Amino acid sequence: MDVSRQQAAAGDDAKDAAERGPRARTRRLMLETATRLMQAGVTPSVSEVAEAAEVSRATAYRYFPSQAALVHAVVDEGLGPILTWQSASKDPERRVAELFDTAMPRIEAFEATFKAALKLSLDQWAQRQAGTLGGEPQFTRGHRVQLLKDAIAPLKGQLPPREFKRLAQALSMMFGVEVLIVLKDIWGLDSRGMRSVAQWAAGALVRAAMAESMTEADTARPAAAVK
């Protein structure tokens, strides 16, 4: 057992050293440079980040083989604690509120980064429609899907699978950088107003889904009794 612990400790030390080594520092430099550019409203290519970070293109492409891979990594950095969000509450409405409380300030803080990522997604869509995307990997988005499913997890046994999925889909329209575009850019709300509307809409959706489920259950009971 002592040998195993020593081996495990040696393995952890090697991992820590690797994370602090030249490769980790270079990757961190590229991520920080890409984040700075995206926070300034730019959706940079790998080559542009390499130039700004004073890293060779060959080295840059070893870390991030495509613009999609680079932007995805920057987005994950921006999301930060949102990706590890958890709740101890069993109340779905409370859980959704907690998720929004955690996520929306962070999304606002990295608003320019997420808008730059959204621009890449839209640009790629236009290129696919025109047949000019070529072999560029698709930039995919979708963290909100699992996050929202986790938030309403207590309803899994209460809602039929189709209705559970529909609720998560409806909530996704009130969660993410798109909400900022609608409520801040179009409606002109400030941060407090934007969060208030988003929270209110999300809570209303959860309550409506729960009320609908209860109504359907009450309607089904007499029919079952007649049988």
N, C-alpha and C positions, 0 to 999 in steps of 0.2 A: 504493500500500500504506500509506503514511503516513496518508493521509486516512482510509482504512478503519479503521486502528487508533485514530485520533482519534475517529471516529464511535463505534466500539465502546466506547472509554473514556468518552465522553460518555453513551452509553446505560447503561453500568454505574453511572456517577455518579448518573444520574437514578433508576435502580432503587434504589440505596442510599438516596437521599434520600427516595424514596417509602416505603421500608421503615422509615425513621426519622421519617416525617412524622406529622401529626395523626391520619390515618386508622389508621396502624399502631399508634400509641399507644392510640387508643380501642379497637381490636380487642384489643390486648394486655391492657388494663385489664379488658375484659369476660371474656377467657379466665382471667385470674388470679382475678377475682372468682368466676366459675363454678367454678373448680377449688377455691377455698377453701370454697365452699358444699358441693361434692360430697365433699370430704375430711371435711366435718363430717357426712356422711351424708344430705344433702339432694339431691334430683333437681330442680333449679330450672327454672322456665319462663324464657323470654327476658325477660318482664316483671319477674320477680323478680330476675334478674341486673341488669337495667337499673336497678332501684330501688336495689339494693345498691351498684352502681358509680356511682350518681348520674349516669346517662346517660338521656337521654330515650328513651321506648319506640320512637319513630319511628326514632331513630338506631340503637338496638339491633337492630331488625328489618332494618335495611339490611345489617348485618353477618351476622346469623344469622336467616334468615327463619322458622325453626321450632325447636322444642325439640330435635328430632332432629338438626338441623344443629349446634346449639350443643353438645349432649352429644357428638356425634361428634368435633367439634374438640377438646373437652377430653380425650376418650379418647386421641386421637392425640398430644396434648401429654404425657399421662401415659405412653404407651407409649415415647415418645422413642427411645432407641437400639435398642430392640427392632425397630423398623420398618426399620432399616438394617443389621440383623445379617447378617453373612456369615462363612463359614468357609473356610479354605484346605485343610482336611482332606478326604481322599477316603474316609475311613472313616465310614459312615453312623451307626454307634453313637456314635462320637466327636463327630460333627457335632450329633447330637440332644442329647448331654450338654452341648456348648458352648452350644447355644441355650437350654437350660434354665438353665444357669449365668448367662447374660445376662438372661434374662427373669424368672425367679421372684423375685429380689430387687426388681426394679423393680415387678413386679405387687404384691408385698407392700407396697412403699412407697406405692403408690397404691391400696391395697386398697379403701378407702372409695369412691374415685372409680369404680372398676370395678364395685363392688357397686351403686352408685347407677345406673350405666349399665345393669346387668343388671336392676335394678328397673324402669327405664323400658321395657326390652324386654318384660318379663313383664306390665307394666301394659298396654302396647299390645296384646299378645296377648289379654289378657282383654277389652279393649275391642273388638277385632276379632270375638271370639267372640260378644260381646253386641250387635254391630252399632252401637257407639257411638263408634268411633274417628273417624268423619267424614273430613274431608279432611286430617287431620294426617299428614305424611309418615312413613313407617315408619323407625324407627331400626334400622339394619342393623349386624350384627357379622360379622366374618369374616377379620380379619387373620391369625388362626392357620392358616387353610387354606393360604395361600401360604407362610407361614413354615415350616410343617411339611413341605410338599412340597419346599421348598428344602433343608431339613435332610436329607431322605432322597434327594436328587437322584441320588447315585451308584448307587442301586438301580434307576434307571429302565431300564437295559439288562438287569438281572438278573430283575426281577419283571415279570410280565405287567401291563398297565395296570390291570386290575381289582384285582389284589392290591396294587399300588402305592398305589392310591387307598384301598383298605381299610386299609392300614397307616397312612396319614396320618389317616384317620378315627378309627382306634383311638387313635393318639397324641393326637388332639385332646381325648380324654376325660381326659388327664393333664396338660393344658396350659391355663392360664388361671385366672381368678379362681374358677371352679367348684371347682378342686382345693383352694383354700384353704377354701372352704365345707365341703367334705367332710372333709378331713384335719385342719383346725384347729378349725372350729366344731363338727363332729359327733364327730370322734374325739379332739379335745382335744390334738393334737400341737403342739409348738412349731415355730418356723420351721425349725430344723435337721432335726427329724423329718419335717416335711412335705416338705421338699426331698429328703430321702433316699428316702422312699417314692416320690415322683413320678419321681425319676431311676431308681430300681430298676425300676419298672413300665415306664417308657419304654424302657430298655435291654432288658428282657425281651421286649417287643413286637418290637423291631427284630431281636433274635436269633432269635425264633420265626419271623418272616417269612422271614428268610434261610435258616434250617434247613429250613423247609417247602419253599422254592423249590429247595434243593439236593436234597432227597428226591425231589421230583417230577421233577427233571432226571435223577437216577440211575435212576428207575423208567422213564422214557421211553426211555433209551438202548437197553436190550435189545430193546424193541419195534421200534425203528427198525432195529436190526441184523437182526432176523428178516425184515423186509420186504426 
